[in-house]
Structure formats: C-alpha cells, structure tokens
Amino acid sequence: MQEEALMAILEVADEGVLVFDRDGRCRVVGRRIGELFGVEPAALVGHPQDYVVARLAQACDEPDTLRDMAYAAGGAVQQVTELELQRPSPRIVRFATTPIQGGAGLLGWVGVVRDLTRERSAERRSQQLLTRLEQVTATDALTQLPNRRRFLEELEREHGRAARAWDSYALLRIDVDNMGQLNTQLGQARGDELLEELARRLRAGRREYDLLARFLDDELIVLLPGADAHAAQVVADRMSRAVSKEPFELDAARNVTVCIGAAVWIPPSAESGPDVIERAGVALVRARVRGVDQIEIDVPPSKSAPPKHA
C-alpha cells in the first residue's frame, strides 16, 4: 500500500524524483523525470547508478555536471546545482540530492529535479523590462539614484566645464566588501535591501552638489565637481564612515564596509571622462588588494596623493 501511494504521488508531482539504495541501484523513477530527460522511467528502475546517470546525462548541455553531482550524492551532504537540458526540449532545472539516513547509516539517496524554465524566463523578461525602463528614464529602479546613462551625461558636462574653467574634478567608485558572499548568505532580496540602505547612507555623506549614481551592478559612483585630491580624500573618508558607523539590519546586525577607488582630473590633460572612470576603477582594484574598508586616491603623476585611509 505504501509503495502504491508513493508512486501515485510521483505521478502527479511537478518535481521529478529518483531514489537509489545503498548499493547504488535505482529503486524509484518518477514520471516527471521521464518528461524532463526524455527517457522511459520504467527502463531505469533496477539499473546501477552509472547506467542511470549516463542515460540522463545525454539530455544535458554539460553532462559532467550531472555525473559529478550523482557521484557526490553518496556522501552525507545535500548537493544542489542547476542544469541546462537540451533534449527532448531546452529547459533549465534544479537538481538536488539528499542522503537517506537510517539506524544502520547511509541507506541511499534521493534526487529531486525541479523545472525552473518558466521562472528563469520570467526573470529575464523582468530584467529586460527594467533595462528598457532605465534606458528611457534617468533613475535606477532599485536605489532611486541616477543611473549609469544619466551619470555619463553629467560627467560629460562636468568634464567640459572643468576644461573651460581650468578646474579639477574627481570620481569615486564604491563597492561593498564581500558583496558576493553577502548575496549568497542572505539571498538576492536581502542584497537589494543592503544596496538601498547603502545608497541612503552615501547620500548623507556626499556634498550637496555631488552626484551619486548606481554604476555597475553593486557598484556606485560619485562625481565631485571642483574637487582636488584633498577634497576627494575628505569625501571618501566621510562616505566610508557613513557606511560602517552602524550595523545593517538584515537577517541580523551586520557590519558592512566598502572599498573606494578615486581618480582626480587636473588640467591640462588629454584624458576624457571615461578615462578618469577607468583610472578610478584601477584605484578601486588597488584598494581591494590591500583588504577591506580601504581607500585609494589616484592623481596625475605630477601631483602627490594625500595619505591613504587604512
């Protein structure tokens, strides 16, 4: 009765299910596995793991990924990965394996496959819509800051003004330390909340006439009109403190820090605005090499930089 009930559930479940015993022999294959991988479920039951995995891997864009997951499934730790299937139709699936533990130790493992194709398609459409909106507006939808397009327009204006007035200006490129790790631990939604709060704190640290914008993914950028190396250092220090002075309330109180790379443009110079952006990016890389919560100021070779923030 229990076996019949299990098979009835697998017939209607949206997820595909595989069950292997401690000897690595396939005991159960759900209907959905057959649909996703283009195989006959009954033809896999009773066969050893190598055979079953080889049959399923024929549908994968990268067969070795599935093989590696299956061989690791015999351990005591859950494994999760995404696979791209090409046959019988292109799909994106999530493959998770979970060990079956009993009084005698490891009894086998269960593999659960979930079709993510619709979710990924919806995410792509949403991102495409957001990109189109930002192309016709001047504001980043998440942070409500000026977006990259608006920033580049303002930088071009400031570069022209500074050249005509024989004045300097500076750029700050700001990136959260260990942002990739934070996104992995907290999830994308919490990562977005962090960026929103980061934007709010950085607004408080800028001068009234400075332009703060979202530039690349998790990176923000600031245009400092009329600033020299000293002013760039003062503003960068103030923004760094504005971020780190209080913990961020996410899943728990977390201390968040940023690295900042700055570049100063001083006339006469043949550099363009994009050249200064690139120089600030190199300074950001140098700051990151030194560690977290670092500031690096890049000025033309004829000028000396102020003491660096540690």
MARLUM-302472 format. One record per residue (C-alpha): x, y, z. Coordinates in steps of 0.25 Angstrom, whole numbers, padded with zeros to 4 digits, always signed. Each point is the difference from the previous one (the first is absolute). Layout:
XYZ/...
# end
This chain:
+0000+0000+0000/+0011+0010+0004/+0007-0003-0014/-0012+0002-0008/-0003+0013+0008/+0014+0005-0003/-0001-0003-0015/-0014+0007-0001/+0007+0013+0006/+0011-0001-0009/-0010-0001-0012/-0006+0014+0003/+0012+0007+0006/+0007+0012-0007/+0013-0005+0004/+0008-0012-0005/+0005-0010+0010/+0011-0010+0000/+0003-0010+0011/+0013-0008+0001/+0003-0011+0011/+0013-0001+0008/+0005-0009-0011/-0002+0011-0011/-0011-0007-0006/-0012+0008-0005/-0013-0003+0007/-0010+0011-0004/-0001+0009-0012/-0012+0010+0000/-0008+0003-0013/+0006+0014+0000/+0014-0005-0002/-0004-0007-0013/-0007+0013-0005/+0012+0009+0003/+0011-0009-0004/-0007-0007-0012/+0001-0014+0006/-0009-0011+0004/+0000-0001+0015/-0003-0015+0001/+0012-0002-0009/+0009+0006+0011/-0005-0008+0012/+0009-0011+0005/+0012+0005-0007/+0013+0005+0007/+0003+0015+0002/+0010+0001-0011/-0010-0005-0011/-0011+0009+0005/+0009+0012+0001/+0006-0003-0014/-0014+0000-0006/-0005+0013+0007/+0013+0007-0004/-0003-0002-0014/-0010+0011+0001/+0009+0010+0007/+0008+0011-0006/+0011-0003+0009/-0001-0015+0004/+0012+0000+0009/-0007+0010+0010/-0011-0011+0002/+0010-0011+0001/+0008+0008+0010/-0013+0002+0008/-0004-0014+0000/+0013-0005+0005/+0000+0010+0011/-0014-0004+0004/+0005-0013+0007/+0006+0009+0011/-0007+0006+0012/-0002+0014-0005/-0011+0006-0009/+0004+0004-0014/-0007+0010-0008/+0003+0005-0014/-0007+0006-0013/+0001-0008-0013/-0004+0004-0014/-0007-0011-0008/+0000+0000-0015/-0008-0012-0002/-0012-0003-0002/-0001+0015+0001/+0008+0012+0005/-0002+0001+0015/+0007+0005+0013/-0002-0009+0012/+0004+0000+0015/+0006-0014+0004/+0001-0002+0015/+0005-0013+0006/-0002-0004+0015/+0006-0012+0007/-0010-0010+0007/+0005-0002+0014/-0004-0012+0009/+0004-0007+0012/+0010-0008-0008/+0006+0012-0006/-0002+0005-0014/-0011-0008-0007/+0000+0007-0014/-0003+0014-0006/-0012+0007-0006/+0002+0010-0012/-0011+0010-0002/-0001+0008-0013/-0008+0013-0002/-0003+0007-0013/+0005+0014+0001/-0002+0004-0014/-0013+0009+0002/+0007+0007+0012/+0012+0003-0008/-0008+0005-0012/-0008+0009+0009/+0013+0005+0007/+0006+0003-0014/-0013+0007-0004/+0000+0008+0013/+0015+0004-0002/-0002+0004-0015/-0012+0009+0004/+0008+0006+0011/+0011+0003-0010/-0009+0006-0010/-0006+0009+0011/+0014+0005+0005/+0003+0003-0015/-0011+0010-0001/+0001+0005+0014/+0011+0006+0008/-0002-0008+0013/+0004-0014+0005/-0012-0007+0004/+0006-0007+0013/+0008+0011+0006/-0008+0012-0005/+0014+0006-0004/+0004+0006-0013/+0003-0012-0010/+0013-0002-0008/-0006+0007-0012/-0003+0012+0008/+0013+0000+0007/+0008-0001-0013/-0008+0012-0005/+0003+0009+0012/+0015-0005+0000/+0001+0005-0015/-0006+0014+0004/+0009+0001+0013/+0013-0004-0009/-0003+0011-0010/-0003+0010+0011/+0013-0004+0008/+0008+0001-0013/-0006+0014-0004/+0002+0005+0015/+0014-0006+0002/-0006-0007+0012/+0002-0014+0005/-0011-0011+0004/+0001-0014+0006/-0008-0013-0001/-0002-0010+0011/-0003-0015-0004/-0006-0007+0012/-0002-0015+0002/-0005-0008+0012/+0010-0009+0006/-0003-0015-0002/-0013+0003-0007/-0001-0013-0007/+0001-0008+0013/-0011+0009+0006/-0009-0003-0011/+0003-0015+0001/-0003+0000+0015/-0012+0010+0000/-0006-0002-0013/-0002+0010-0011/-0012+0007+0006/+0008+0003+0013/+0012+0004-0009/-0009+0010-0007/-0005+0006+0014/+0015+0001+0003/+0002+0008-0013/-0012+0009+0003/+0005+0003+0014/+0014+0002-0005/-0005+0011-0010/-0007+0007+0011/+0012+0001+0009/+0009+0004-0011/-0009+0011-0004/+0002+0005+0015/+0015+0000-0002/+0001+0008-0013/+0001+0015-0002/-0013+0007-0005/+0004+0001-0014/+0007-0013-0002/-0007-0010-0009/-0002-0015+0006/-0004-0010-0010/-0001-0015-0002/+0010-0004-0010/+0003-0015-0002/-0008-0011+0007/+0003+0002+0015/+0010+0012-0002/-0004+0014+0002/+0008+0012-0005/+0001+0015+0004/+0003+0012-0008/+0007+0011+0008/+0000+0013-0008/+0012+0010+0003/+0006-0010+0009/+0015-0002+0002/+0007-0012+0006/-0002+0005+0014/-0015+0002-0002/-0001-0014-0006/+0007-0006+0012/-0009+0008+0010/-0013-0004-0007/+0005-0015-0002/+0003+0000+0015/-0013+0006+0004/-0008-0010-0009/+0008-0012+0005/-0004+0004+0014/-0014+0002-0004/-0001-0015-0004/+0008-0006+0011/-0005+0008+0012/-0012-0008+0003/-0003-0015-0003/-0010-0003-0011/-0013-0006+0005/-0001-0012-0010/-0002-0014+0006/+0008+0005+0012/+0008+0012+0003/+0012-0001-0010/+0011+0009-0002/+0002+0004-0014/+0012+0008-0006/+0004+0005-0014/+0012+0002-0008/+0002+0013-0008/+0008+0003-0012/+0002+0015-0003/+0006+0007-0012/+0002+0015-0001/+0000+0007-0014/+0009+0013+0000/+0002+0009-0012/+0007+0000-0010/-0003-0015-0003/-0003-0007-0013/-0009-0010+0008/-0014-0002-0002/-0011-0002+0010/+0000-0015-0003/+0015+0000+0002/-0002+0005+0014/-0010-0010+0003/+0009-0011-0004/+0011+0006+0009/-0009+0000+0011/-0003-0015-0002/+0015-0003+0000/+0001+0007+0013/-0012-0008+0005/+0007-0013-0003/+0013+0005+0007/-0009+0003+0012/-0006-0014+0000/+0014-0006+0000/+0003+0007+0013/-0012-0006+0006/-0014+0005+0005/-0004+0014+0004/+0011+0006-0009/+0001+0013-0008/+0010+0002-0011/+0001+0014-0007/+0006+0001-0014/+0005+0014-0004/+0009+0004-0013/+0014-0004+0002/+0004+0015+0002/-0008+0001+0013/+0002-0008+0012/-0012-0007+0007/-0004+0002+0014/+0002-0011+0011/-0008-0012-0003/-0012-0004+0009/+0004-0013+0007/
# end
